[in-house]
């Protein structure tokens, strides 16, 4: 996908002893899907959530939702 329709949107926290990774957003007006590439399952991209977006900048609420979902799945091992 092009960088324009699938840009890095922000950073995820670092795993203990690891480095920070980016999360991305798939943009197709008016939908935006926030996702990350899994470190624990390298063949998997997890979609955190979708938003119906009519504004241009990412909301801090959306970043926090991605981080919370990333922690729950990648760190705590709770996929659902």
C-alpha positions as CSV (number, residue, x, y, z in Angstrom):
1,X,0.0,0.0,0.0
2,X,1.1,3.6,-0.5
3,X,2.4,5.6,2.4
4,X,-0.4,8.1,1.7
5,X,-3.1,5.5,2.4
6,X,-1.3,3.5,5.1
7,X,0.9,5.9,7.1
8,X,2.6,5.4,10.5
9,X,0.3,7.3,12.9
10,X,2.2,7.1,16.2
11,X,4.3,5.0,18.5
12,X,3.5,2.1,20.6
13,X,5.2,1.7,24.0
14,X,8.4,-0.4,24.0
15,X,8.2,-4.0,25.2
16,X,10.4,-4.7,28.2
17,X,13.9,-4.7,26.9
18,X,12.7,-3.8,23.4
19,X,12.3,-0.8,21.2
20,X,9.3,1.3,20.3
21,X,7.3,0.3,17.2
22,X,4.9,2.4,15.1
23,X,1.2,1.8,14.6
24,X,-0.5,2.6,11.3
25,X,-3.8,3.8,10.0
26,X,-5.5,2.6,6.8
27,X,-7.2,5.7,5.4
28,X,-10.2,5.4,3.1
29,X,-12.4,8.4,3.5
30,X,-14.5,8.5,5.7
31,X,-13.1,5.4,7.5
32,X,-9.8,5.1,9.3
33,X,-8.6,1.7,10.7
34,X,-5.8,1.8,13.3
35,X,-3.5,-1.3,13.3
36,X,-0.1,-2.7,14.2
37,X,2.2,-5.5,12.9
38,X,2.4,-8.1,15.6
39,X,5.8,-8.9,17.2
40,X,4.6,-12.2,18.7
41,X,3.0,-13.4,15.5
42,X,5.0,-11.9,12.6
43,X,2.5,-12.9,9.9
44,X,-0.3,-11.0,11.6
45,X,-1.6,-7.4,11.5
46,X,-4.0,-6.6,14.3
47,X,-6.7,-4.0,13.7
48,X,-7.3,-2.1,16.9
49,X,-10.4,-0.3,15.9
50,X,-12.2,1.7,13.1
51,X,-13.5,5.3,13.3
52,X,-15.7,7.2,11.0
53,X,-13.4,10.2,10.6
54,X,-14.3,13.6,9.2
55,X,-11.4,15.5,10.8
56,X,-7.7,15.5,9.7
57,X,-5.6,14.9,12.8
58,X,-5.5,11.8,15.0
59,X,-7.3,12.2,18.3
60,X,-5.4,11.3,21.5
61,X,-8.3,9.1,22.4
62,X,-7.6,7.0,19.3
63,X,-4.0,6.6,20.1
64,X,-4.9,5.5,23.7
65,X,-7.3,2.9,22.3
66,X,-4.6,1.5,20.1
67,X,-2.1,1.3,23.0
68,X,-4.7,-0.3,25.3
69,X,-5.5,-2.9,22.7
70,X,-1.8,-3.5,21.9
71,X,-1.1,-4.1,25.6
72,X,-4.0,-6.4,26.0
73,X,-3.1,-8.6,22.9
74,X,0.7,-8.4,22.7
75,X,1.7,-8.1,26.3
76,X,-1.1,-9.7,28.3
77,X,-1.9,-12.3,25.6
78,X,-5.7,-11.7,25.7
79,X,-6.7,-11.7,22.0
80,X,-10.4,-10.9,22.5
